Amino acid sequence: MANDSKSFWLLGQKRGVLYVGLLLSVNPSGSDFYLSFCDDAMGKKPDEEERMEEQQQQEKEKEQQEEEEKQQQEEQEQQQEEEEQEEEEQQQQEEEQQEEKLSEEQRKERQIAIQKAAQISTWITAAAMQN
């Protein structure tokens, strides 16, 4: 930790165990301070540093979770859009099939009308020949 006149290392002892460092932190207002103990300067970190790392780790995990949730939401939205698109395509195909059916029915009706007209024409011609 930097020596910024707000915190610095001291040699100390806690519960009969010699500690390489004590961290004395002074509030920026200078009105209060606290000591943090470090078991071994080489192997263990001060309590405050551990808490900060845990907090950073929790923040990273929270960010990852939010990222995963966001990704899941985007996937759901994309899937929903694909389903809507499939429904639209299916409706369009159904409409085209109905139009084809109507076209076929119209062709049949037209053919029937032509046949009726031809039959009537034949009757008229036959009647005219008899007179």
DRENMARBA-9019 format. One record per atom (N, C-alpha, C): residue in one letter; chain; x, y, z. Coordinates in pm, 1 decimal. Example, Ala and Ser with C-alpha at 12.3 -4.5 7.8 and 13.67 -1.06 7.14 Angstrom:
2
+------+-----+----------+----------+----------+
! type ! mol !     east !    north !       up !
+------+-----+----------+----------+----------+
!    A !   A !   1319.0 !   -569.0 !    780.0 !
!    A !   A !   1230.0 !   -450.0 !    780.0 !
!    A !   A !   1320.0 !   -330.0 !    780.0 !
!    S !   A !   1285.0 !   -225.0 !    708.0 !
!    S !   A !   1367.0 !   -106.0 !    714.0 !
!    S !   A !   1290.0 !      3.0 !    787.0 !
+------+-----+----------+----------+----------+
This chain:
131
+------+-----+----------+----------+----------+
! type ! mol !     east !    north !       up !
+------+-----+----------+----------+----------+
!    M !   A !     85.2 !   -117.3 !      0.0 !
!    M !   A !      0.0 !      0.0 !      0.0 !
!    M !   A !     89.6 !    123.3 !      0.0 !
!    A !   A !     48.3 !    224.3 !    -68.6 !
!    A !   A !    128.8 !    345.8 !    -79.6 !
!    A !   A !    126.5 !    423.4 !     51.8 !
!    N !   A !    232.8 !    492.1 !     78.1 !
!    N !   A !    241.2 !    575.8 !    196.9 !
!    N !   A !    187.3 !    713.2 !    159.1 !
!    D !   A !     58.5 !    732.3 !    177.2 !
!    D !   A !     -5.2 !    857.4 !    136.6 !
!    D !   A !    -51.5 !    939.7 !    256.5 !
!    S !   A !      6.4 !    916.4 !    369.2 !
!    S !   A !    -22.4 !    983.1 !    496.1 !
!    S !   A !   -162.2 !    951.5 !    548.3 !
!    K !   A !   -237.0 !    868.8 !    474.0 !
!    K !   A !   -366.8 !    826.1 !    524.1 !
!    K !   A !   -357.3 !    685.0 !    580.1 !
!    S !   A !   -264.4 !    607.0 !    527.3 !
!    S !   A !   -248.1 !    471.1 !    577.0 !
!    S !   A !   -101.6 !    432.3 !    565.1 !
!    F !   A !    -55.4 !    350.7 !    657.3 !
!    F !   A !     82.9 !    305.3 !    653.0 !
!    F !   A !     96.5 !    178.8 !    735.1 !
!    W !   A !    206.6 !    107.3 !    711.7 !
!    W !   A !    231.1 !    -21.1 !    777.2 !
!    W !   A !    305.5 !     -1.7 !    908.6 !
!    L !   A !    271.0 !    -87.1 !   1003.0 !
!    L !   A !    340.4 !    -88.5 !   1131.8 !
!    L !   A !    373.2 !   -232.0 !   1167.5 !
!    L !   A !    469.1 !   -250.1 !   1252.7 !
!    L !   A !    498.9 !   -382.7 !   1304.9 !
!    L !   A !    416.4 !   -399.9 !   1431.7 !
!    G !   A !    350.4 !   -513.6 !   1445.3 !
!    G !   A !    267.0 !   -529.1 !   1563.6 !
!    G !   A !    246.0 !   -673.5 !   1601.9 !
!    Q !   A !    166.7 !   -693.5 !   1706.3 !
!    Q !   A !    139.4 !   -825.8 !   1757.8 !
!    Q !   A !     -8.6 !   -831.6 !   1794.3 !
!    K !   A !    -71.6 !   -946.3 !   1761.8 !
!    K !   A !   -213.2 !   -963.5 !   1793.6 !
!    K !   A !   -231.3 !  -1102.5 !   1852.1 !
!    R !   A !   -292.6 !  -1110.9 !   1968.0 !
!    R !   A !   -320.0 !  -1237.7 !   2035.1 !
!    R !   A !   -194.9 !  -1324.6 !   2047.9 !
!    G !   A !    -86.4 !  -1265.8 !   2082.5 !
!    G !   A !     36.7 !  -1340.3 !   2106.9 !
!    G !   A !    109.4 !  -1383.2 !   1981.5 !
!    V !   A !     59.3 !  -1348.1 !   1863.1 !
!    V !   A !    125.5 !  -1385.0 !   1738.3 !
!    V !   A !    185.3 !  -1259.3 !   1677.9 !
!    L !   A !    310.5 !  -1268.6 !   1639.7 !
!    L !   A !    377.7 !  -1153.3 !   1580.7 !
!    L !   A !    329.5 !  -1135.5 !   1437.1 !
!    Y !   A !    289.3 !  -1017.8 !   1406.9 !
!    Y !   A !    244.2 !   -984.2 !   1272.2 !
!    Y !   A !    346.3 !   -893.9 !   1207.2 !
!    V !   A !    368.4 !   -918.0 !   1080.2 !
!    V !   A !    463.0 !   -834.5 !   1007.4 !
!    V !   A !    401.7 !   -697.6 !    987.0 !
!    G !   A !    271.4 !   -690.9 !    976.0 !
!    G !   A !    214.7 !   -559.5 !    949.9 !
!    G !   A !     81.9 !   -533.5 !   1014.7 !
!    L !   A !     64.6 !   -412.6 !   1052.8 !
!    L !   A !    -63.8 !   -358.6 !   1094.5 !
!    L !   A !    -91.3 !   -244.9 !    997.2 !
!    L !   A !   -213.5 !   -233.3 !    955.3 !
!    L !   A !   -247.2 !   -125.9 !    864.0 !
!    L !   A !   -325.2 !    -22.2 !    942.2 !
!    L !   A !   -268.6 !     94.2 !    955.5 !
!    L !   A !   -335.5 !    203.5 !   1024.5 !
!    L !   A !   -395.8 !    292.8 !    917.6 !
!    S !   A !   -526.6 !    303.3 !    919.0 !
!    S !   A !   -595.0 !    386.6 !    820.6 !
!    S !   A !   -661.8 !    502.7 !    891.3 !
!    V !   A !   -637.3 !    620.3 !    839.7 !
!    V !   A !   -694.6 !    740.6 !    898.3 !
!    V !   A !   -799.5 !    794.4 !    801.6 !
!    N !   A !   -915.3 !    827.2 !    854.8 !
!    N !   A !  -1022.6 !    883.9 !    773.9 !
!    N !   A !   -974.9 !   1016.5 !    714.4 !
!    P !   A !  -1014.6 !   1050.2 !    590.8 !
!    P !   A !   -968.9 !   1175.7 !    529.8 !
!    P !   A !   -998.4 !   1298.5 !    614.8 !
!    S !   A !  -1103.1 !   1294.2 !    694.4 !
!    S !   A !  -1132.8 !   1408.9 !    780.6 !
!    S !   A !  -1035.3 !   1414.2 !    898.0 !
!    G !   A !   -969.5 !   1299.7 !    924.2 !
!    G !   A !   -871.6 !   1294.4 !   1031.7 !
!    G !   A !   -932.7 !   1273.2 !   1168.1 !
!    S !   A !  -1063.5 !   1259.3 !   1174.8 !
!    S !   A !  -1129.2 !   1247.6 !   1304.5 !
!    S !   A !  -1125.3 !   1105.9 !   1361.1 !
!    D !   A !  -1115.7 !   1004.0 !   1274.4 !
!    D !   A !  -1111.7 !    867.8 !   1326.9 !
!    D !   A !  -1015.7 !    782.5 !   1244.6 !
!    F !   A !   -977.4 !    668.9 !   1303.2 !
!    F !   A !   -883.4 !    578.9 !   1237.1 !
!    F !   A !   -913.0 !    437.3 !   1283.6 !
!    Y !   A !   -857.4 !    339.9 !   1212.4 !
!    Y !   A !   -872.5 !    201.1 !   1254.7 !
!    Y !   A !   -749.5 !    122.5 !   1212.9 !
!    L !   A !   -729.3 !     10.5 !   1283.0 !
!    L !   A !   -615.9 !    -76.2 !   1255.7 !
!    L !   A !   -664.1 !   -203.9 !   1190.0 !
!    S !   A !   -592.2 !   -248.8 !   1089.9 !
!    S !   A !   -618.7 !   -377.4 !   1027.1 !
!    S !   A !   -494.1 !   -461.5 !   1043.2 !
!    F !   A !   -512.6 !   -589.8 !   1075.9 !
!    F !   A !   -399.7 !   -677.9 !   1098.3 !
!    F !   A !   -372.7 !   -763.5 !    975.8 !
!    C !   A !   -247.2 !   -796.5 !    957.7 !
!    C !   A !   -205.7 !   -882.6 !    848.3 !
!    C !   A !   -120.0 !   -993.0 !    908.2 !
!    D !   A !   -160.2 !  -1121.8 !    890.0 !
!    D !   A !    -86.6 !  -1233.8 !    948.3 !
!    D !   A !     56.2 !  -1239.8 !    897.1 !
!    D !   A !     70.5 !  -1232.4 !    769.2 !
!    D !   A !    201.5 !  -1251.7 !    708.8 !
!    D !   A !    206.5 !  -1165.5 !    583.8 !
!    A !   A !    296.1 !  -1073.0 !    581.3 !
!    A !   A !    302.7 !   -979.6 !    468.9 !
!    A !   A !    329.7 !  -1051.4 !    338.3 !
!    M !   A !    394.8 !  -1165.3 !    343.5 !
!    M !   A !    426.4 !  -1237.7 !    220.7 !
!    M !   A !    307.6 !  -1322.5 !    174.9 !
!    G !   A !    236.0 !  -1379.9 !    267.9 !
!    G !   A !    133.5 !  -1476.5 !    230.4 !
!    G !   A !     -9.5 !  -1428.9 !    243.9 !
!    K !   A !    -36.3 !  -1338.4 !    334.3 !
!    K !   A !   -173.8 !  -1296.3 !    357.2 !
!    K !   A !   -186.2 !  -1146.0 !    339.4 !
!    K !   A !   -305.7 !  -1105.6 !    306.7 !
!    K !   A !   -330.2 !   -964.5 !    280.0 !
!    K !   A !   -405.7 !   -902.4 !    396.7 !
!    P !   A !   -400.1 !   -774.1 !    408.9 !
!    P !   A !   -476.9 !   -707.4 !    514.5 !
!    P !   A !   -626.3 !   -730.6 !    494.5 !
!    D !   A !   -698.7 !   -725.9 !    604.7 !
!    D !   A !   -843.1 !   -749.2 !    600.8 !
!    D !   A !   -912.3 !   -657.2 !    501.2 !
!    E !   A !   -872.8 !   -532.2 !    501.8 !
!    E !   A !   -937.4 !   -434.4 !    413.1 !
!    E !   A !   -917.1 !   -472.7 !    266.7 !
!    E !   A !   -796.2 !   -514.7 !    234.7 !
!    E !   A !   -766.3 !   -553.3 !     96.7 !
!    E !   A !   -846.7 !   -677.3 !     57.5 !
!    E !   A !   -857.8 !   -772.2 !    151.0 !
!    E !   A !   -937.4 !   -892.7 !    124.7 !
!    E !   A !  -1083.1 !   -856.1 !    100.4 !
!    R !   A !  -1135.1 !   -766.1 !    183.1 !
!    R !   A !  -1273.5 !   -722.6 !    165.9 !
!    R !   A !  -1292.9 !   -655.0 !     30.5 !
!    M !   A !  -1195.9 !   -573.3 !     -8.0 !
!    M !   A !  -1205.7 !   -504.5 !   -137.1 !
!    M !   A !  -1204.0 !   -605.6 !   -251.4 !
!    E !   A !  -1115.6 !   -706.0 !   -240.3 !
!    E !   A !  -1109.3 !   -808.7 !   -344.4 !
!    E !   A !  -1238.6 !   -889.0 !   -350.0 !
!    E !   A !  -1293.0 !   -923.7 !   -233.9 !
!    E !   A !  -1420.2 !   -995.9 !   -229.7 !
!    E !   A !  -1530.8 !   -912.9 !   -293.1 !
!    Q !   A !  -1531.0 !   -783.8 !   -261.6 !
!    Q !   A !  -1631.4 !   -694.3 !   -318.4 !
!    Q !   A !  -1615.6 !   -686.0 !   -470.5 !
!    Q !   A !  -1491.0 !   -675.0 !   -517.2 !
!    Q !   A !  -1466.6 !   -671.3 !   -661.4 !
!    Q !   A !  -1510.3 !   -802.5 !   -725.7 !
!    Q !   A !  -1481.3 !   -913.7 !   -658.6 !
!    Q !   A !  -1521.5 !  -1044.4 !   -711.2 !
!    Q !   A !  -1673.9 !  -1053.8 !   -718.8 !
!    Q !   A !  -1741.6 !  -1006.9 !   -614.9 !
!    Q !   A !  -1887.9 !  -1007.7 !   -614.6 !
!    Q !   A !  -1942.3 !   -919.9 !   -726.7 !
!    E !   A !  -1879.5 !   -803.7 !   -747.0 !
!    E !   A !  -1922.9 !   -714.6 !   -855.0 !
!    E !   A !  -1903.1 !   -781.0 !   -990.6 !
!    K !   A !  -1788.8 !   -850.1 !  -1007.8 !
!    K !   A !  -1763.4 !   -920.7 !  -1133.7 !
!    K !   A !  -1868.1 !  -1029.4 !  -1155.5 !
!    E !   A !  -1896.9 !  -1106.0 !  -1049.8 !
!    E !   A !  -1997.8 !  -1212.1 !  -1059.9 !
!    E !   A !  -2134.5 !  -1153.3 !  -1092.9 !
!    K !   A !  -2166.4 !  -1040.2 !  -1029.5 !
!    K !   A !  -2294.0 !   -974.3 !  -1056.3 !
!    K !   A !  -2298.9 !   -927.3 !  -1201.5 !
!    E !   A !  -2189.8 !   -868.9 !  -1250.6 !
!    E !   A !  -2183.4 !   -824.3 !  -1389.6 !
!    E !   A !  -2197.5 !   -942.7 !  -1484.7 !
!    Q !   A !  -2130.2 !  -1054.6 !  -1451.1 !
!    Q !   A !  -2141.8 !  -1174.1 !  -1535.0 !
!    Q !   A !  -2285.8 !  -1224.2 !  -1536.8 !
!    Q !   A !  -2348.3 !  -1225.2 !  -1420.7 !
!    Q !   A !  -2487.0 !  -1270.9 !  -1411.7 !
!    Q !   A !  -2578.0 !  -1179.2 !  -1492.9 !
!    E !   A !  -2556.8 !  -1047.4 !  -1481.0 !
!    E !   A !  -2637.1 !   -952.5 !  -1558.3 !
!    E !   A !  -2613.4 !   -972.8 !  -1707.1 !
!    E !   A !  -2488.0 !   -996.1 !  -1744.7 !
!    E !   A !  -2453.6 !  -1020.8 !  -1885.3 !
!    E !   A !  -2524.3 !  -1146.6 !  -1935.6 !
!    E !   A !  -2521.6 !  -1253.2 !  -1854.4 !
!    E !   A !  -2588.7 !  -1377.9 !  -1892.8 !
!    E !   A !  -2739.4 !  -1357.0 !  -1905.6 !
!    E !   A !  -2797.7 !  -1283.1 !  -1810.3 !
!    E !   A !  -2941.0 !  -1255.8 !  -1816.4 !
!    E !   A !  -2974.6 !  -1174.4 !  -1940.7 !
!    K !   A !  -2890.2 !  -1076.0 !  -1969.8 !
!    K !   A !  -2911.1 !   -992.9 !  -2088.7 !
!    K !   A !  -2901.8 !  -1078.3 !  -2214.5 !
!    Q !   A !  -2804.2 !  -1167.4 !  -2217.7 !
!    Q !   A !  -2786.4 !  -1254.9 !  -2333.2 !
!    Q !   A !  -2906.9 !  -1348.6 !  -2347.5 !
!    Q !   A !  -2954.7 !  -1403.5 !  -2236.8 !
!    Q !   A !  -3072.6 !  -1490.4 !  -2240.5 !
!    Q !   A !  -3194.4 !  -1413.7 !  -2290.6 !
!    Q !   A !  -3208.4 !  -1290.2 !  -2243.5 !
!    Q !   A !  -3321.3 !  -1208.7 !  -2286.1 !
!    Q !   A !  -3312.6 !  -1180.4 !  -2435.8 !
!    E !   A !  -3191.8 !  -1149.7 !  -2485.0 !
!    E !   A !  -3173.7 !  -1125.7 !  -2627.8 !
!    E !   A !  -3205.5 !  -1251.6 !  -2708.0 !
!    E !   A !  -3162.7 !  -1367.5 !  -2657.5 !
!    E !   A !  -3192.1 !  -1493.7 !  -2725.6 !
!    E !   A !  -3342.7 !  -1519.2 !  -2729.0 !
!    Q !   A !  -3410.5 !  -1491.2 !  -2617.9 !
!    Q !   A !  -3555.8 !  -1509.2 !  -2613.4 !
!    Q !   A !  -3624.6 !  -1415.5 !  -2712.2 !
!    E !   A !  -3578.1 !  -1289.2 !  -2716.7 !
!    E !   A !  -3636.4 !  -1193.6 !  -2810.6 !
!    E !   A !  -3613.4 !  -1239.0 !  -2953.9 !
!    Q !   A !  -3492.8 !  -1286.8 !  -2981.5 !
!    Q !   A !  -3461.1 !  -1333.9 !  -3116.1 !
!    Q !   A !  -3548.6 !  -1454.4 !  -3151.5 !
!    Q !   A !  -3564.0 !  -1546.8 !  -3057.5 !
!    Q !   A !  -3647.6 !  -1664.4 !  -3080.8 !
!    Q !   A !  -3792.5 !  -1621.9 !  -3104.3 !
!    Q !   A !  -3839.1 !  -1524.9 !  -3027.2 !
!    Q !   A !  -3975.6 !  -1476.6 !  -3042.7 !
!    Q !   A !  -3993.0 !  -1411.7 !  -3180.4 !
!    E !   A !  -3894.5 !  -1333.9 !  -3223.9 !
!    E !   A !  -3900.1 !  -1272.1 !  -3356.3 !
!    E !   A !  -3903.8 !  -1378.4 !  -3465.3 !
!    E !   A !  -3822.7 !  -1483.1 !  -3448.9 !
!    E !   A !  -3821.5 !  -1591.7 !  -3546.9 !
!    E !   A !  -3957.6 !  -1661.1 !  -3551.7 !
!    E !   A !  -4017.8 !  -1684.6 !  -3435.3 !
!    E !   A !  -4149.5 !  -1748.3 !  -3430.3 !
!    E !   A !  -4254.2 !  -1660.6 !  -3498.5 !
!    E !   A !  -4248.0 !  -1529.1 !  -3471.8 !
!    E !   A !  -4342.1 !  -1436.9 !  -3535.7 !
!    E !   A !  -4323.3 !  -1437.7 !  -3687.0 !
!    Q !   A !  -4197.8 !  -1441.1 !  -3729.7 !
!    Q !   A !  -4168.3 !  -1443.7 !  -3872.6 !
!    Q !   A !  -4222.0 !  -1572.8 !  -3935.3 !
!    E !   A !  -4204.7 !  -1684.8 !  -3867.4 !
!    E !   A !  -4257.2 !  -1812.3 !  -3916.6 !
!    E !   A !  -4409.6 !  -1807.8 !  -3926.7 !
!    E !   A !  -4474.4 !  -1748.0 !  -3825.5 !
!    E !   A !  -4620.3 !  -1735.7 !  -3828.3 !
!    E !   A !  -4664.8 !  -1651.5 !  -3947.3 !
!    E !   A !  -4594.5 !  -1539.9 !  -3971.5 !
!    E !   A !  -4628.1 !  -1454.0 !  -4084.9 !
!    E !   A !  -4612.1 !  -1529.3 !  -4216.5 !
!    E !   A !  -4503.2 !  -1604.6 !  -4229.5 !
!    E !   A !  -4480.9 !  -1683.1 !  -4350.9 !
!    E !   A !  -4590.7 !  -1787.4 !  -4368.5 !
!    Q !   A !  -4630.0 !  -1851.8 !  -4259.5 !
!    Q !   A !  -4735.1 !  -1953.2 !  -4265.5 !
!    Q !   A !  -4868.0 !  -1889.3 !  -4307.1 !
!    Q !   A !  -4899.6 !  -1772.8 !  -4250.8 !
!    Q !   A !  -5022.1 !  -1703.0 !  -4288.3 !
!    Q !   A !  -5018.9 !  -1664.6 !  -4436.0 !
!    Q !   A !  -4903.3 !  -1618.2 !  -4481.0 !
!    Q !   A !  -4888.8 !  -1579.6 !  -4621.0 !
!    Q !   A !  -4909.4 !  -1701.4 !  -4711.8 !
!    Q !   A !  -4853.9 !  -1814.8 !  -4674.1 !
!    Q !   A !  -4872.1 !  -1937.1 !  -4752.7 !
!    Q !   A !  -5019.5 !  -1978.0 !  -4755.5 !
!    E !   A !  -5086.8 !  -1967.9 !  -4641.5 !
!    E !   A !  -5229.0 !  -2002.0 !  -4635.3 !
!    E !   A !  -5310.3 !  -1909.8 !  -4726.0 !
!    E !   A !  -5277.2 !  -1780.1 !  -4724.2 !
!    E !   A !  -5347.3 !  -1684.8 !  -4810.3 !
!    E !   A !  -5323.7 !  -1717.8 !  -4957.4 !
!    E !   A !  -5199.8 !  -1752.0 !  -4992.4 !
!    E !   A !  -5168.3 !  -1788.8 !  -5130.5 !
!    E !   A !  -5244.8 !  -1914.2 !  -5171.6 !
!    Q !   A !  -5253.6 !  -2011.5 !  -5081.5 !
!    Q !   A !  -5328.8 !  -2133.7 !  -5111.4 !
!    Q !   A !  -5476.7 !  -2102.5 !  -5132.2 !
!    Q !   A !  -5531.3 !  -2013.6 !  -5049.6 !
!    Q !   A !  -5671.6 !  -1975.1 !  -5066.3 !
!    Q !   A !  -5692.2 !  -1904.7 !  -5200.0 !
!    E !   A !  -5596.7 !  -1817.3 !  -5237.3 !
!    E !   A !  -5606.0 !  -1748.7 !  -5366.1 !
!    E !   A !  -5600.4 !  -1849.5 !  -5480.6 !
!    E !   A !  -5513.8 !  -1949.4 !  -5468.4 !
!    E !   A !  -5504.9 !  -2053.0 !  -5571.5 !
!    E !   A !  -5636.3 !  -2130.1 !  -5580.9 !
!    K !   A !  -5695.7 !  -2161.9 !  -5465.1 !
!    K !   A !  -5824.4 !  -2231.9 !  -5465.0 !
!    K !   A !  -5930.2 !  -2146.9 !  -5533.3 !
!    L !   A !  -5930.6 !  -2016.7 !  -5498.6 !
!    L !   A !  -6026.9 !  -1926.8 !  -5561.8 !
!    L !   A !  -6002.5 !  -1920.5 !  -5712.1 !
!    S !   A !  -5878.4 !  -1913.4 !  -5751.7 !
!    S !   A !  -5845.0 !  -1907.9 !  -5894.0 !
!    S !   A !  -5894.0 !  -2034.0 !  -5963.1 !
!    E !   A !  -5873.8 !  -2149.4 !  -5901.3 !
!    E !   A !  -5921.1 !  -2275.2 !  -5959.3 !
!    E !   A !  -6073.2 !  -2275.9 !  -5969.1 !
!    E !   A !  -6140.0 !  -2230.2 !  -5864.0 !
!    E !   A !  -6286.2 !  -2224.4 !  -5865.3 !
!    E !   A !  -6334.8 !  -2128.7 !  -5973.5 !
!    Q !   A !  -6266.7 !  -2014.9 !  -5984.5 !
!    Q !   A !  -6305.2 !  -1918.8 !  -6087.8 !
!    Q !   A !  -6285.5 !  -1978.6 !  -6226.9 !
!    R !   A !  -6176.0 !  -2051.9 !  -6247.9 !
!    R !   A !  -6151.7 !  -2116.8 !  -6377.3 !
!    R !   A !  -6260.6 !  -2220.3 !  -6407.0 !
!    K !   A !  -6298.3 !  -2297.7 !  -6305.8 !
!    K !   A !  -6403.8 !  -2397.9 !  -6323.6 !
!    K !   A !  -6535.9 !  -2330.2 !  -6358.9 !
!    E !   A !  -6569.3 !  -2223.8 !  -6283.6 !
!    E !   A !  -6693.3 !  -2151.0 !  -6310.3 !
!    E !   A !  -6692.5 !  -2092.6 !  -6451.8 !
!    R !   A !  -6579.2 !  -2039.3 !  -6492.2 !
!    R !   A !  -6566.6 !  -1982.0 !  -6627.2 !
!    R !   A !  -6585.2 !  -2091.6 !  -6732.3 !
!    Q !   A !  -6521.4 !  -2206.4 !  -6708.0 !
!    Q !   A !  -6533.2 !  -2319.7 !  -6801.1 !
!    Q !   A !  -6678.4 !  -2365.7 !  -6811.1 !
!    I !   A !  -6745.3 !  -2372.0 !  -6696.7 !
!    I !   A !  -6886.6 !  -2412.2 !  -6694.9 !
!    I !   A !  -6970.4 !  -2310.5 !  -6772.2 !
!    A !   A !  -6942.1 !  -2180.9 !  -6751.3 !
!    A !   A !  -7016.3 !  -2075.9 !  -6822.3 !
!    A !   A !  -6993.7 !  -2086.9 !  -6973.1 !
!    I !   A !  -6869.7 !  -2115.6 !  -7014.4 !
!    I !   A !  -6839.2 !  -2131.7 !  -7157.1 !
!    I !   A !  -6915.1 !  -2251.1 !  -7213.3 !
!    Q !   A !  -6917.7 !  -2361.5 !  -7138.0 !
!    Q !   A !  -6989.5 !  -2481.4 !  -7183.6 !
!    Q !   A !  -7139.7 !  -2453.7 !  -7196.6 !
!    K !   A !  -7196.0 !  -2380.3 !  -7099.7 !
!    K !   A !  -7338.7 !  -2346.0 !  -7105.5 !
!    K !   A !  -7367.0 !  -2259.0 !  -7227.7 !
!    A !   A !  -7276.9 !  -2160.5 !  -7249.2 !
!    A !   A !  -7295.1 !  -2071.6 !  -7364.8 !
!    A !   A !  -7287.4 !  -2150.6 !  -7494.7 !
!    A !   A !  -7194.2 !  -2245.3 !  -7500.1 !
!    A !   A !  -7181.2 !  -2328.4 !  -7620.7 !
!    A !   A !  -7306.8 !  -2413.1 !  -7639.3 !
!    Q !   A !  -7360.8 !  -2468.2 !  -7532.2 !
!    Q !   A !  -7482.4 !  -2550.1 !  -7539.0 !
!    Q !   A !  -7600.5 !  -2465.9 !  -7587.2 !
!    I !   A !  -7613.5 !  -2345.8 !  -7531.0 !
!    I !   A !  -7723.4 !  -2256.8 !  -7571.4 !
!    I !   A !  -7709.4 !  -2219.8 !  -7718.6 !
!    S !   A !  -7584.9 !  -2191.5 !  -7758.0 !
!    S !   A !  -7559.6 !  -2157.6 !  -7898.5 !
!    S !   A !  -7598.6 !  -2273.5 !  -7989.2 !
!    T !   A !  -7568.5 !  -2395.9 !  -7946.1 !
!    T !   A !  -7603.5 !  -2514.8 !  -8024.2 !
!    T !   A !  -7755.5 !  -2527.1 !  -8035.2 !
!    W !   A !  -7826.2 !  -2504.7 !  -7925.3 !
!    W !   A !  -7972.5 !  -2513.0 !  -7927.4 !
!    W !   A !  -8031.2 !  -2408.1 !  -8022.0 !
!    I !   A !  -7976.0 !  -2285.5 !  -8013.2 !
!    I !   A !  -8027.6 !  -2178.0 !  -8099.2 !
!    I !   A !  -8004.5 !  -2213.3 !  -8245.9 !
!    T !   A !  -7885.2 !  -2264.1 !  -8275.2 !
!    T !   A !  -7853.7 !  -2301.7 !  -8413.1 !
!    T !   A !  -7946.5 !  -2414.2 !  -8459.6 !
!    A !   A !  -7970.8 !  -2511.5 !  -8376.6 !
!    A !   A !  -8057.3 !  -2624.2 !  -8411.0 !
!    A !   A !  -8200.6 !  -2576.2 !  -8432.4 !
!    A !   A !  -8245.6 !  -2485.3 !  -8347.1 !
!    A !   A !  -8382.0 !  -2433.1 !  -8359.7 !
!    A !   A !  -8396.2 !  -2352.2 !  -8488.6 !
!    A !   A !  -8292.9 !  -2277.0 !  -8523.2 !
!    A !   A !  -8297.4 !  -2195.3 !  -8644.2 !
!    A !   A !  -8300.0 !  -2283.8 !  -8767.6 !
!    M !   A !  -8232.4 !  -2396.2 !  -8765.0 !
!    M !   A !  -8227.0 !  -2485.8 !  -8879.9 !
!    M !   A !  -8361.0 !  -2556.5 !  -8899.2 !
!    Q !   A !  -8432.1 !  -2579.5 !  -8791.6 !
!    Q !   A !  -8561.0 !  -2647.9 !  -8801.2 !
!    Q !   A !  -8666.6 !  -2554.6 !  -8859.3 !
!    N !   A !  -8652.4 !  -2427.7 !  -8840.5 !
!    N !   A !  -8752.7 !  -2334.0 !  -8890.4 !
!    N !   A !  -8722.6 !  -2304.4 !  -9029.8 !
+------+-----+----------+----------+----------+
